[in-house]
């Protein structure tokens, strides 16, 4: 089962769970991802040990998609 999570003050919140074989769950995850992107969050998936890739669409085969706010700095 794949998960879409948002990093927040509790550590993280699960926004959606899906399997590629469940179109309704995939669509719910796509909708949740788009809503978070509109709120200014970034979507990240692991691209190997110690590496992550920014995505703009739900990678249905990914085990974990993490939503996080951009890092601000000066």
Secondary structure, DSSP 4 states (H G I P E B T S, - for coil): -EEEEEEETTEEEEEEEE-TT-HHHHHHHHHHHHHHHHTTEEEEEEEETTEEEEESS--TT-SEEEEEEPPP--
